[in-house]
């Protein structure tokens, strides 16, 4: 029996935005929105790329809320 193909969580457009943000970070030209400071963190660069993709309407999963994780911790 053949395996079922998985759906893409992120669109190709979102992947391009993240890739572009990573290249900018490596060259030292990626800056954060509010303060305008240079971004050094890899995770922060990915977050910037994903937020740009969200603004353009690309397929990106919703942000996870911290409130949900706290509720789960209380139940256990």
Secondary structure, DSSP 4 states (H G I P E B T S, - for coil): -PPPPPPPSS-HHHHHHHHHHHHHHHHT--B-TTT-PBP--HHHHHHHHHHHHHHHT---PPPPPHHHHHHHHHH-
